[in-house]
Amino acid sequence: MPDLKTTELPAISEPLTLASLLMVVPDPDVAFTKKATLAEIFAAAALHDVAIGELVIGAIDGVNTVFTTSGSYRAQSLMVWLNGLRQARTIDYTETSDTTFSMLVAPIPGDVIIVDYFT
């Protein structure tokens, strides 16, 4: 096995994005000596204005496709989850304002929509 460089995780010095928290591509030559725990990720996110796991406002009736968040979100920071599955922006939903988005297919009764976003 080749020798690996080790390094501490860098301090957070710039605004976080949900994508940066979820899509970490490690350098194969670096072995981190500390893994970030979920608590540390949420603590870092708390330093920024973020909504995580928010239920949306809007009828889930098989007809309605427009949903509202309780706060304003930054453009392209919205992440939509339908029944626990992350939806793809522009494929499954589109952001229509800083508080609303439209699903391309109307969710049916019993579906659960949760959103995460930066304010």
C-alpha positions, 0 to 999 in steps of 0.5 A, a space after each residue: 500500500 502506498 504511503 498517504 499524506 495526512 492532513 487535518 480538515 481545513 477550517 471553514 472560511 467561506 459560505 457553505 453550500 448544501 452541495 459542498 456538504 453533500 458532494 465531497 470528492 477526496 484526494 486519493 493521496 490524502 488520508 484525513 485524520 478527522 472525519 466531520 460528524 453530522 453534528 459538526 456539519 449542522 454546527 457549521 451550517 448554523 453559522 450560516 442562514 440555512 433551513 433544513 428539513 422544512 415542510 412546504 406550504 401547498 396542497 398535495 392533492 395530485 393536482 397542485 404543482 406550486 409550493 411555498 417555503 416559509 422563508 426566502 431562499 437564495 437562487 439555486 440553493 433550494 433542494 427538494 426531497 419527495 418521499 425522501 428522494 432528492 429531486 433534480 432541479 429543472 428535471 423534477 422542479 423549477 424555482 419560480 421565485 425566492 419563496 416558491 417552486 413548481 414540481 413538474 409532476 403533481 405530488 399525490 396524497 400521502 407524498 411528503 415534500 421537504 426542502 433545504 435551502 440557504 436564505 
